[in-house]
């Protein structure tokens, strides 16, 4: 893959299988939607979505740091209405019963809030096109992907290595583009060029293909079930253990990032030591939340959750 031309049949076959599998897994019609593998991360999509589709006014639901960053970029291109926000409680919940009466160029949401550990269970009902940043929960559950007009996801959580960003876009959305967009930022050009306007990130795409084959083989329904079991394991322990409390509202808890804090009076250093002895790493919470965050993406086996839960129990016994 690293030695052959990205225009060679061998690589084009890889790219085409990956594009087609992604649409198939999402149950999206190939004639209605296109799949792209772009560069620049999900952060590039913050501005690319707005550059292409924000003509006058777009509606954003602000559920955390990533939504806030998306809003900041969008404001460079037009008006942004924050139609709902959970910033009043440090983003520990998902706003409910959002009334979207006006028509917007599009509505933008972040389906899973990686840092705060909240996740949309149901999505806003709207007549405006719905754009979703699905970077941290893509293909983790069975949902109706066709309710979205554009889905983007940085590869690095559930898809493959960093370096590619997957975009699933409804072709009819292109009719909304009113301004001249530079070629590299134009969805239309990337679609017209079959996701090879310039050299695509060939190695991440190859790894994504291997992973998509696995996802198809396992089935989104089974993956969903496994993720539910994993999330229940950790949340049940957070709720049971007197040393810890969950960060986010119970109904909005993320199945990908379980955020929790240590209750006052307990010894954080001891817990850190137990975790390290049990080979657990990377569970410190983001600095804006503190505490702990167990990221339990598709690839994490149930056994790892058991080790974490046992470590929490061991800690409680030593108090
Ligand atoms: N959106 C979400 C929900 C994320 O979790 C992240 C990164 O963790 C990003 C956007 C930013 O992605 P990238 O680093 O690929 O630009």
Boltz pocket constraint, residues with backbone or C-beta under 6 A from the ligand:
constraints:
  - pocket:
      binder: B
      contacts: [[A, 40], [A, 41], [A, 42], [A, 43], [A, 44], [A, 66], [A, 110], [A, 112], [A, 113], [A, 114], [A, 133], [A, 134], [A, 135], [A, 136], [A, 154], [A, 155]]
      max_distance: 6.0
